[in-house]
């Protein structure tokens, strides 16, 4: 992953990839150690990697394969708000996994943007379970006002879904989208 990040970020910094310097926040979120550097985030899943970069604000991204068949209700009861877990349980079996993955990608991208990690924070990020687009319903107090956030769902390649979460940045525009297939 280090190589992918260096290749993606070096041109934006005007540096050779080997001169890109990374640091880590208190909970491990990486950042660039260069004045005025853009914010970035990376997500990796079986078969692909996606990097999101923003010139202002904070960004988080989560990429998942849509053919995953996780134990939806068990995971939702553990990681989601009770209202979201209940909404998933009411869906027909065939709709539960896609709805779960839509919620999961929105929640994880949001946690990655804040740098909190998912433990204890995933249930605080609440999204509309019945919407393909990420519609924010609730967020943790330390994430700031909901008006500071923008979300966009992507289908970067057949078989994948992703969400980009941005705080204090304009609405996302996707440029040069390329899913790196392992």
C-alpha positions, 0 to 999 in steps of 0.5 A: 500500500505504501507504494500505491500511496507514494505513486498517487500522492507524489505528483501532487506534492511535486516530489519523487515517490521516495521523498513523500513523508508520512506521519500517523495521528494518535489513532493511527490515521496516516497523513502527509508530513508536507506543508499544505499537503492534501488529505488522503485515505485508502481502502483495500479489499479483496481484488482492489484498492481505492485512494481518495484525495482532497485539497481541503478538509478531511476525506475517508473512503471505504471499498467493499466487494458487493458479492460478500455475504457477511452474517448481516444481522449478527454484525448489525446488532454488534456494530450498528445503531439498534434502529439500523439493525432492526431496519435490516432485519425487516428486509427480505433476506435477498436485500439484507447483504446489499443494504448492510454493505451500503451502511457499512461503507458509509459508516467506515468511510466516515470513521476513517475521515475523522480518524477515530477508528470504528470501535465505539464510533460505528453505531454513532454514524447513522445512515438511512438503511433504505437508501442507495445514496448515503443519507446521514441521519446522526453522527458523533458529537465530535464529528461536528455539525452535519452540514460540514459533511458530504458523502458520495457512493461510487461503483468504481468497477463491476462488483464493487461499491464504495463511499467517499466521506468528506468533512469541511470540503466541497461536494465530491467530484470524482476525477481519474477514478481507477480501481487497482485490481490485485 
